[in-house]
Amino acid sequence: MTGSEEPPAFRLAYVPGVTPTKWVRIWNERLPGTPLTLVGVPAAEAAGLLRDGGADAGFVRLPVDRTDLSAIPLYTETTVVVIPKDHEGTAVEEMSAEDLAEEIVLHPLDDTLDWERPPGRPAFERPATTEDAVELVAAGIGLLVVPQSLARLYHRKDLTYRTLTGVPESRIALSWPEEKTTDLVEEFIGIVRGRTVNSTRGRPPTPPQPKAARARTAKAGDKKGGAPRKPAAGRNPRGGSGGAKNAKGGGKRGKPRR
């Protein structure tokens, strides 16, 4: 590789609430020569970013149009309602959509939940973002229903949340442009799916670790006679017998018995 050439890189997009740390760590362990760049993107813009080539793959929120994007569903998030710490809902472990019937529930423009009809009473205006909506909850304007990861992401000391039942849930998936399923994309899919280091899955297996290679080399040497063999128990490595029989050879004698 000349000085002007750069090593191949992998660009991974992720939407708010997703923490890709575990997968990035495994990538860096397996492919230390291939840098991975993280690209944060709003949930509503993730599919467009992948189509436009802004990232090789990304963690997105379903649904996505699978006409040209592949997607592997990974997990489903718990839905929660964000409430002030002095709200009466803090007295219970979980709430239902019916419990919010008389509450003003904020519905931000970047809402990630697929509502047929949001619960509660609508606010006069829709906040631009989930982060703005959290600030309004703190100001006592209303409540907010979001995936649990977003409640944690925008956590405030004066707010808490409770599990909400009877409402849609958000699903996280790994997605990428179907026509651009490169070797690096396949490598990352394998990491996310928990494949082992030497799993082939349509690509050359990862070279064995040095320790394993040394073990195989030593074993091959034994078969060819190239590696020294261990002397059998009770045998002198120079050819004589061990134990008391050596006393008759040229070695040192022990003290005579009395």
KOLLUM-40504 format. One record per residue: residue number from 1; x, y, z of N, C-alpha, C in turn. Coordinates in steps of 0.02 Angstrom, whole numbers. Atoms other than C-alpha are relative to their C-alpha. Example, Ala and Ser with C-alpha at 12.3 -4.5 7.8 and 13.67 -1.06 7.14 Angstrom:
R pos    n_u    n_v    n_w   ca_u   ca_v   ca_w    c_u    c_v    c_w
R   1     45    -59      0    615   -225    390     45     60      0
R   2    -42    -59     -3    684    -53    357    -39     55     37
END
This chain:
R pos    n_u    n_v    n_w   ca_u   ca_v   ca_w    c_u    c_v    c_w
R   1     42    -59      0      0      0      0     44     61      0
R   2    -40    -61      3     71    169    -48    -22     48     53
R   3     15    -49    -51     74    319     65    -64     38    -13
R   4     61    -37     16    -72    399    -27    -64    -40     10
R   5     59     42     -8   -189    251     -3    -21     -3     73
R   6     26      4    -68   -302    243    149    -30    -70     10
R   7     29     66    -13   -357     81    234    -76      4     -6
R   8     73      0      5   -539     29    205    -31     17     67
R   9     34    -20    -62   -660    102    332    -73    -23     -4
R  10     70     20     -4   -834     54    391    -38     54     38
R  11     40    -53    -31   -966    186    430    -65    -29     26
R  12     59     30    -33  -1100    135    553    -45     56     27
R  13     48    -49    -25  -1254    244    579    -39    -29     59
R  14     42     23    -56  -1359    236    737    -48     56     19
R  15     52    -49    -19  -1519    322    793      4     12     75
R  16      0    -14    -72  -1543    404    964    -31    -58     40
R  17     24     54    -43  -1566    277   1103     38    -65     -9
R  18    -39     61     12  -1457    142   1024     71     11     24
R  19    -69     -3    -24  -1290    106   1108     40    -54    -34
R  20    -35     51     39  -1175     18    984     68    -19     30
R  21    -66     10    -30  -1026      9   1105     24    -72     -4
R  22    -21     70     -2  -1024   -181   1122     23    -24    -68
R  23    -16     24     68  -1023   -214    934     62     35    -27
R  24    -60    -37     22   -893    -78    902     63    -30     32
R  25    -57     30    -34   -778   -157   1031     21    -65    -33
R  26    -16     64     33   -790   -329    949     30     13    -69
R  27    -28    -18     66   -758   -249    778     74     19      7
R  28    -69    -23     -9   -600   -165    841     47    -56     20
R  29    -41     57    -18   -539   -329    915     14    -45    -60
R  30     -7     46     56   -568   -428    755     31     32    -62
R  31    -26    -35     59   -524   -297    625     37     64     20
R  32    -34    -60    -25   -398   -180    706     27     45    -56
R  33    -25    -40     56   -337   -122    534    -54     34    -40
R  34     55    -31     36   -510    -67    477    -39     45     47
R  35     34    -46    -46   -572     89    566    -75      0     -9
R  36     73     -5      1   -756    100    612    -19     70     22
R  37     22    -68    -16   -836    273    609    -74     -1     17
R  38     70     -4    -21   -998    306    703    -32     64    -28
R  39     37    -57     29  -1128    418    621    -68      5     34
R  40     65    -10    -32  -1269    482    731    -49     31    -48
R  41     50    -25     47  -1431    514    637    -69     -3     33
R  42     69      3    -25  -1611    559    684    -37    -60    -30
R  43     35     60     22  -1728    410    670    -34      9    -68
R  44     37    -11     62  -1829    488    529     46      6    -61
R  45    -47    -11     55  -1672    518    424     46    -59    -12
R  46    -47     56      4  -1584    351    448     -5    -37    -67
R  47      7     36     63  -1656    263    295     28     40    -58
R  48    -27    -42     53  -1614    410    182     75      4      1
R  49    -73     -1     -6  -1436    416    248     30    -63    -30
R  50    -25     63     28  -1411    232    203     -7     -1    -76
R  51     11      0     73  -1486    254     29     49     47    -35
R  52    -44    -49     31  -1376    406     -5     74    -17      8
R  53    -70     19     -8  -1217    314     44     36     34     57
R  54    -32    -33    -58  -1188    412    205     25    -48     52
R  55    -23     52    -46  -1159    249    299     -6    -67    -35
R  56      2     67     30  -1125     67    255    -56    -42     29
R  57     54     35    -35  -1251      1    382    -21     43     59
R  58     21    -41    -55  -1349     68    527    -52    -34     44
R  59     52     21    -46  -1455     33    680    -58     49     -7
R  60     58    -42     15  -1628     98    637    -60    -24     41
R  61     64     20    -30  -1804     94    707    -47    -22    -55
R  62     48     25     48  -1929    -11    613    -66     38      7
R  63    -10     34     64  -2024     -2    501     45     40    -47
R  64    -36    -32     55  -1911     35    352    -25    -30    -65
R  65     21     24     66  -1952     19    168     52    -51    -24
R  66    -47     52     19  -1874   -147    118      4    -12    -75
R  67     -6      5     72  -1888   -115    -67     73     -2    -20
R  68    -71     -2     16  -1703    -73    -71     45     -5     62
R  69    -39      7    -62  -1649    -92    111    -13    -68     31
R  70      7     62    -39  -1615   -255    201     -1     19     74
R  71      5    -14    -72  -1654   -263    386     -3    -65     40
R  72      2     57    -46  -1621   -387    526    -27     25     67
R  73     26    -22    -66  -1736   -356    677     43    -29     56
R  74    -44     21    -54  -1634   -364    836    -36     -6     68
R  75     35      3    -64  -1741   -322    987    -57     50      2
R  76     57    -45    -10  -1901   -237   1046      8     36     66
R  77     -8    -40    -61  -1897    -96   1172    -65      5     39
R  78     57    -14    -44  -2012    -70   1320    -21     73    -10
R  79     26    -68      5  -2124     82   1303    -16     27     70
R  80      9    -30    -66  -2130    201   1451    -33     68     -7
R  81     27    -67     -2  -2218    361   1501     45     41     47
R  82    -43    -44    -39  -2106    503   1564    -45     47     40
R  83     42    -40    -45  -2182    592   1714     44     38     50
R  84    -36    -34    -54  -2128    719   1847      4    -45     61
R  85     -8     43    -59  -2066    642   2009    -55      9     51
R  86     56     -9    -47  -2214    715   2103    -67    -21    -30
R  87     61     23     32  -2341    638   1984    -27    -61     38
R  88     31     55    -37  -2465    515   2061     18    -68    -31
R  89    -18     63     33  -2408    384   1934     62    -33     30
R  90    -60     29    -31  -2248    359   2034    -18    -51     54
R  91     21     46    -52  -2350    259   2160     -8    -71    -26
R  92      9     67     29  -2365    112   2039     61    -18    -42
R  93    -57     24     40  -2240      5   1942    -12      9    -74
R  94     16     -9     70  -2331     18   1776    -68     33     -7
R  95     63    -34     14  -2472    116   1696    -27    -27    -66
R  96     30     21     63  -2593     81   1554    -20     62    -40
R  97     21    -56     42  -2649    188   1408    -63     33     28
R  98     62    -28    -28  -2817    209   1495     15     47     58
R  99    -18    -44    -56  -2729    289   1644     18     70    -24
R 100    -21    -65     26  -2676    432   1529    -58     36    -34
R 101     57    -27     38  -2851    467   1462    -12     74     14
R 102     13    -70    -18  -2867    634   1555     63     42      2
R 103    -64    -36     -1  -2683    682   1540     15     31    -68
R 104    -27    -27     62  -2607    796   1410     63    -40    -17
R 105    -57     41     21  -2486    684   1315     32     33    -61
R 106    -38    -33     53  -2353    767   1207     16    -50    -56
R 107    -12     44     58  -2329    697   1032     49     36    -46
R 108    -50    -37     40  -2164    763    959      0    -20    -73
R 109     -1     13     72  -2137    774    772     47    -58    -18
R 110    -46     56     14  -1995    648    782    -19    -63     39
R 111     24     58    -38  -2101    522    879     18    -65    -38
R 112    -22     63     31  -2036    345    845    -50    -56      6
R 113     50     52    -10  -2192    248    894    -54      3    -54
R 114     48      4     55  -2315    189    762    -71      1     28
R 115     65     -7    -32  -2477    258    834    -57     -4    -50
R 116     63     -7     36  -2650    226    767    -35     62     27
R 117     26    -60    -33  -2708    353    894     38      7     66
R 118    -38     -9    -63  -2594    423   1032    -47      4     60
R 119     43     -3    -59  -2662    407   1209     -5     71     28
R 120      7    -64    -34  -2721    552   1316    -29     55    -43
R 121     24    -59     35  -2769    727   1264     58     34    -35
R 122    -56    -31     35  -2662    813   1130     15     69     27
R 123    -20    -67    -19  -2563    968   1174    -20     49    -56
R 124     19    -51     49  -2600   1133   1085     47     -2    -60
R 125    -48      5     54  -2440   1114    982     43    -62     11
R 126    -45     57     -4  -2327    968    942     73     25      6
R 127    -70    -19     -5  -2146    988   1003     39    -25    -60
R 128    -40     20     59  -2014    979    866     37    -65     11
R 129    -40     60    -14  -1910    844    951    -20    -31     66
R 130     11     35    -64  -1918    716   1090     35     36     56
R 131    -38    -37    -51  -1786    814   1184    -39     62     22
R 132     41    -58    -18  -1897    970   1177    -60    -22     42
R 133     58     24    -36  -2044    867   1238     18    -17     73
R 134    -22     15    -68  -1945    808   1389      4     63     42
R 135     -4    -64    -36  -1913    990   1436    -70     24     18
R 136     69    -22    -15  -2100   1024   1426    -31    -42     56
R 137     23     42    -56  -2136    876   1541     27     29     65
R 138    -30    -29    -61  -2016    953   1667    -33     66     19
R 139     34    -64    -14  -2109   1118   1649    -73    -10     20
R 140     68     14    -21  -2273   1032   1692    -52      8    -54
R 141     47    -10     55  -2351   1049   1519    -38    -63    -17
R 142     33     63     17  -2392    865   1495     46    -59     13
R 143    -39     61     -7  -2326    686   1490     26    -21    -69
R 144    -30     21     63  -2226    596   1357      8    -76     -1
R 145     -7     72      9  -2231    416   1292     55    -13    -51
R 146    -58     12     42  -2067    352   1219     28    -70     13
R 147    -38     61    -16  -1958    195   1204     44     13     61
R 148    -37     -8    -63  -1865    165   1367     70     30    -11
R 149    -68    -25     12  -1695    201   1288      1     76     -7
R 150      2    -73      7  -1749    379   1246    -14     34     67
R 151     11    -27    -68  -1813    408   1423     66      2     38
R 152    -65      0    -33  -1640    359   1483     48     50    -31
R 153    -44    -46     35  -1551    461   1350    -11     72     22
R 154     17    -69    -18  -1642    622   1398    -20      6     74
R 155     17      2    -71  -1649    585   1585     13     68     34
R 156     -8    -59    -43  -1674    729   1706    -14    -22     72
R 157      8     19    -71  -1663    723   1896    -71     12     26
R 158     67    -15    -24  -1837    796   1915    -54    -42    -35
R 159     47     43     36  -1917    665   1801     15    -73     12
R 160     -9     72     -3  -1943    478   1806    -46    -30    -54
R 161     43     31     50  -2037    351   1700    -28    -65     28
R 162     32     63    -18  -2152    201   1716    -17    -39    -64
R 163     19     42     57  -2184     54   1599    -73     14    -17
R 164     68    -14     24  -2339     86   1492    -24    -60    -40
R 165     28     59     35  -2447    -60   1435    -55     21    -48
R 166     54    -12     47  -2570    -72   1291     16     52    -53
R 167    -20    -49     50  -2469     38   1173     52    -31    -47
R 168    -51     27     45  -2353     10   1023     69     -1     32
R 169    -69      4    -22  -2172    -39   1051     47     12    -59
R 170    -48    -15     52  -2018     13    954     48    -59     -9
R 171    -47     54     15  -1909   -117    866     62     27    -33
R 172    -64    -21     27  -1725    -93    828     25    -54    -49
R 173    -25     46     51  -1648   -171    672     67     25    -27
R 174    -60    -17     39  -1482   -175    580    -20      2    -73
R 175     22     -7     69  -1511   -110    404     58     24    -43
R 176    -51    -21     48  -1406    -80    248    -30     -4    -70
R 177     25      4     69  -1432    -52     60     11    -70    -28
R 178     -4     69     22  -1470   -222    -14     52    -11    -55
R 179    -46      8     56  -1365   -194   -170     72     15     20
R 180    -67    -15    -23  -1215   -143    -65     19    -43     60
R 181    -17     47    -54  -1193   -297     43     73    -20    -10
R 182    -72     11      8  -1003   -286     49     26    -50     50
R 183    -32     46    -48   -881   -401    140      0     30     70
R 184     -1    -32    -66   -870   -273    280    -70      0     31
R 185     69      5    -25  -1060   -269    296    -13    -71     26
R 186      8     70    -22  -1060   -460    305     38    -12     65
R 187    -39      8    -62   -925   -450    438    -38     28     60
R 188     36    -31    -56  -1029   -332    544    -64    -38     16
R 189     59     42    -12  -1186   -438    520     19    -59     44
R 190    -23     56    -40  -1087   -584    588     12     18     73
R 191    -13    -23    -69  -1034   -484    741    -66     10     37
R 192     64    -13    -32  -1212   -428    778    -38    -65     14
R 193     34     63    -10  -1277   -606    757     38    -47     46
R 194    -38     40    -48  -1143   -673    874     39    -57    -31
R 195    -41     52     30  -1046   -777    748     69     -1     31
R 196    -68      7    -28   -879   -844    808     51     28    -49
R 197    -54    -30     41   -713   -779    741     10    -39    -64
R 198    -16     41     58   -688   -926    622    -61    -23    -40
R 199     59     17     39   -866   -937    556      8     25    -71
R 200    -12    -19     70   -857   -938    366    -57     43    -27
R 201     60    -37     23  -1033   -885    311     15     39    -64
R 202     -9    -31     65   -979   -848    134     62     43     -5
R 203    -61    -39      4   -812   -767    176     58    -42     26
R 204    -56     40    -25   -636   -832    210      3      3     76
R 205     -3      0    -73   -615   -885    392     56     45     25
R 206    -51    -42    -31   -521   -768    506     61    -42     17
R 207    -60     39    -15   -339   -824    524      2    -21     73
R 208     -2     24    -69   -308   -930    680     44     43     44
R 209    -41    -38    -47   -239   -849    835     69    -31      6
R 210    -68     26     -4    -50   -867    862      8    -61     44
R 211     -7     56    -46    -69   -985   1009    -24    -65    -32
R 212     27     59     33   -178  -1105    910     46    -23    -56
R 213    -45     17     55    -59  -1096    763     62    -36     26
R 214    -60     32    -29     90  -1140    873    -16    -71     22
R 215     18     67    -23     -4  -1289    945     -3    -48    -59
R 216      3     44     58    -40  -1357    772     68    -14    -30
R 217    -68      9     26    140  -1329    717     38    -52     40
R 218    -35     48    -44    206  -1425    867    -26    -70    -11
R 219     29     66     12     85  -1568    834     26    -30    -65
R 220    -25     24     65    140  -1579    652     73    -21      6
R 221    -70     17     -9    321  -1580    707      9    -67     33
R 222     -4     65    -34    290  -1729    821     -9    -57    -50
R 223     14     54     48    219  -1830    677     58    -11    -47
R 224    -55      5     48    369  -1793    564     67    -16     34
R 225    -62     14    -36    497  -1825    699     43     62      9
R 226    -40    -61     -3    554  -1643    694      2     30     69
R 227      1    -28    -67    509  -1604    874     24    -52     50
R 228    -25     48    -49    596  -1686   1024    -57    -32     37
R 229     51     36    -38    494  -1820   1112     17      1     74
R 230    -10      2    -72    468  -1822   1298     23    -70     19
R 231    -20     66    -22    562  -1966   1382    -55    -33     40
R 232     51     36    -38    450  -2101   1452     17      1     74
R 233    -10     -1    -73    425  -2107   1639     48    -56     20
R 234    -48     49    -26    569  -2195   1727     57    -14    -47
R 235    -54     11     48    686  -2184   1576     48     59      1
R 236    -50    -52      4    848  -2088   1565      0     28    -71
R 237      1    -27     67    843  -1966   1418     61    -17    -41
R 238    -60     19     37   1021  -2025   1371      0    -72    -21
R 239      5     69     24    963  -2201   1342      0    -52     55
R 240     -2     49    -54    989  -2288   1510    -65     -3     36
R 241     61      5    -40    856  -2346   1631      6     47     59
R 242     -1    -44    -58    807  -2236   1776      0    -40     64
R 243      7     31    -66    791  -2273   1961     64    -32     23
R 244    -57     34    -31    905  -2396   2053     44    -32    -52
R 245    -41     32     51    965  -2476   1890     58     44    -21
R 246    -53    -45     20   1071  -2323   1856     61     -7     45
R 247    -57      8    -46   1180  -2368   2004     52    -46    -30
R 248    -48     45     30   1262  -2504   1897     36     33    -58
R 249    -33    -34     54   1308  -2377   1762     58     43     25
R 250    -57    -41    -17   1442  -2243   1765    -16     60     42
R 251     19    -59    -39   1345  -2120   1870     25     -5     71
R 252    -21      0    -70   1379  -2074   2051    -40    -52     39
R 253     34     49    -43   1342  -2207   2182    -25     35     62
R 254     24    -26    -64   1241  -2174   2336     39    -28     58
R 255    -34     27    -60   1298  -2210   2514    -16    -73      7
R 256     13     71    -10   1321  -2395   2553    -48    -12     57
R 257     47     16    -54   1186  -2476   2657     38    -29     59
R 258    -31     28    -60   1231  -2520   2835    -37    -62     23
END
